C-alpha cells in the first residue's frame, strides 16, 4: 500500500467507490481511507470487497462492503441506502465499475453494444441522480467518473467501449453544468494503460515490468499502476480541487500526447 500525500485530507468525508474490489477502484478506496474518509465499497465479488474493507478498517476508518451489480438499478438503490444507513451522508462518488471486450462495428450485435452501455454509462448516470440529494444535504460533494484514454481518442476494435467512454466524458460535462449551483463538482479521469486485470495483469503476483515493452515508445515508457490513477482521483475528491469541474484529468503516461518516433531527427 502506498502512502498518500499528507497535504490531501478527506477527514469527515464519506465516499462511494464502485468497482472497488480490484485495480483502480481498490486503489481509490484505499487512498481515500488513508486520507481520512469512510468508504462504501461496491463490486460484484463479495470476497474481494471484504478484503479491501479489512484493509481500510486496519487504517482506523470505517468501511462497508456492498455486493452490487451496477447494471441493476435496484442494487444501486441498495448501495446508496446502505451508505446512508451506515454513515448518514455522502460527499464523494467514484463511478469506476465498467467492462469491455473486442467490439468493432463489423462483429458487434446491437445487444452486445447495449450491454457495454449498460455497464459503462447507465450506472454512472443513475448513481449521479441518486447521490445528488444526499450531497446537497451534506453541503456539496465531488463526483469522479473514471473514463479512459479511449474517451479522448480511440483504437481499432473498441467501437462500443470507446463510444461509452466518450459518453462518460459528455455526461461529466453536462452534470457539472447542472450540479455546480449545489456545490457538487463533476470531473472525469482518463487512465491509459494501467496494470490491472483489464490492462493485462493476469495473476495477483504478476510483475508490472512484464507489460513495459508494449509502452516502450510512450513518453513515460512503462505501464501505469493503479495508485497513480487513484492519486489523481484523490485530488479531485478533496477541497483543494474546489474550482475544478467539468474537466478531464489524464493519467496515461503521455499516451494521448503522442508516441516517440524512432525515425525522427535526433531520436
N, C-alpha and C positions, 0 to 999 in steps of 0.2 A: 504494500500500500504506500503510495506517495503522499508526502505531506503538502497540504495546500498552503499557498502564500498567506502569511499572517495578516496581511492587510485586508483580506476578504473576510467579512463576517456575515453570517446568517443567523446570529443568535436571536431566539424568539420566533423564528420563521418555521413554517410548515410547508413541505414540498411533496408533490405527487410526481413520481417518475414512472413512466410506462416502459416496458421492455427492460426492466431493472434487474433481471436475473443474471445477465451476462453482458460482456462487451461494454459499449459506450454507456448504456443505461446503468449498469452496475457501477462504473467509474463515476458517473454523475452523482449517484446516490451516496457513494462513499465520500466524495468530495464535499457534498452539501453537509453531510453529517459532521465531517471534520471541521467545517466552518461554523457549526453550531445548530444546524437545522434538525428538526424531527422530520422523518421521511415515511411516506406511504409508498410502498413498493408494489408494482403491478407487473405481472407477466403470466404466461400460461403454466409454467412449470413450478409447482409449489416448493419442491426441494431446493431449487436454485434460489428462490426468494427467501426461504428460511435461512440459507447460508449467508446471504447478504444482510438480512435482518440481524443475525447474530453478530456479524462484524460491526454493524452500526451500534448495537447495544454495548459492545465491548468498548466503544468510544465514549460511552456515557450518554448517548442520545436515544430517543425513543424511535421505534420503527414498527410498522405493521406490514405484513406480507399478505397481499390480496391476490389470489389466483384469478386471472382476468383474461378473457378472450376479448381483445379490443374491438373485434368485429361485431360483438354482441352488445347492443345498446343497454340492455338491462344490466350487463356486467359493468358497464361504465357508470350507471346509476349507483350500483352497489359499491363501486370503488369510491366515488365521491361521498356517499353516505357513510361508509366505514371511516373515511378520513375525518369527516366532521364529528362522528361519534367519538373517535379516539382523541382528536386534538382540538376540536372546536373551531378551527379556522383553516384557511388555505391561503398561502401567499404566492406559491410558485407552482407552475405546471411545466413539466418537460414531456412533450409528445415525442417519444423516441421509438416506440414499438412500430414495427413495419416488416415488410418482407419483399422478396424479389425472386427473380429467376429469368432465364432467357425468354424474351418476349418480343421478338421482332414482328413487324406487320405481316410478313408472309406466312407465319406459322402460329399466330396467336388468335384464339377464338374470342368472340365477344365476352363470353363468360369468364375466360381467363383474364382478359383485360379488366373486367369489372371486379374480379377478385383482388387484383393488385390495388385498385382504387379503394376497395373495402378495407384493405389493410393499412394503406399509407396516407389516405386523405380523410375519409369519412370519420375515423375515430378522433383525429385531431380537431376537426370541425365540431364534432359533438362534445368533446371534452372542454373545448373553449366555451361553448354555450353553457355547460353545466357548472363551470367554476366562476363565471362572471359574478354571479350573486354573492357567493362566499368571499371572493376577492374584494368586491365593493364593500362588503361588511367589515373586512379586515383593513380597510383604508387604502387598498390598491394591491398591485401584485405584478409579477413578471411571468409571462408565458414564453417558453422557448420551444420552437418546433425544429426538430432535427430533420433537415432536408438532406442534401448530398451535393457533391460537386456536380452530379448529374442533374441538379436543379439549376445549374448555371450554364452548362453545356450539355453534351450527350456523347454517346458512343453507339456503334452498331450493336444490335441485339438487345437494346434496352428501351424499346419504344414505350412500353407500358410503364416500366419503372421510372424512366426519365420524365414521362408525362406527369406522373403523380408527384414527383419531387419538385417539378416546376409548379404544380398546383399548390403544394405546401408553401412554396415561396409566395405565390399570389395570395393565398389565404392569410399568410402572415401580414402582408401589407394592408389588406382590407381590414382585418381585425384590429391592427394597430390604429388605423384611422377611426374606427368605430369606438374603441375602448380607451383611447388616450384621455378622454374627458373624465374617466372614472379612476384615473391614476394607475391604469393597467397598461404595461408595456408588452409588446409582442415582437419578437425577433426570430430570425431563423439562423441556424448553424449548419454549415455545409462542409462535412468531412470529406476528405479524399480517401486514399487507400489506408484503412485502419486495420490493425491486426486483430480481427475478430473472426467469429465463425463465418460471417458473410464476406469478410475480407480476406479469407484464405487460411485462418487458423484452424487446423484440422484436429488437434488434440490439446488438452489442457497444458501439457508441458512442452508444447512446440516452441521452437526458437524463432523470435521475430526476424532474425537475420536471414532465415531461410527465404523470406519474401523480398529481401532487399534487391536482388538482381533485377526484378521487374521494374524497380524505381530508380535504376542507375542513371537515367537521364533526366530525372526530376531535379528542380533546383535544390531541394533537400533530398539527397539520393538514398532514401530509406523508407520503409513502411512506417506509418504513424502508429501511435499507441493510444489506447482508449483514454488514458488520463489526459492526453494532450487536447482532446476534444472536450473532456469534462471541465478543464480549467477555463476554456472559453465560455462554456455554458455557465460555470460558476460566476464568472464576472457579470454576465447578463442577469443573473439572479440577484445580484447584490445591489444595494443602493448606490454604489459607485457608478453604475451604468444608468443613472436616473434620467439622462437625457437621450438615451438611445432607444429608438423604437422604429418598427417597420423596416429594419435593415438586415442585410446579410452579413454574417461573420464567418469567415472561411478558415478552416484548419485542414489544409490539404498539401502541405509541404511545397507549395508553389505550383502545383499541377495546373491550376487554372491560368497561371501567368504564362506558361509555355514550357517547352522541353529544351534541354541543352542539346544543340545540334553539332555533332562531331565534324560535319563538313564545312562549318562556318569558319571565317578567318579567326586566327588566334585561339582556336579551340584546343 
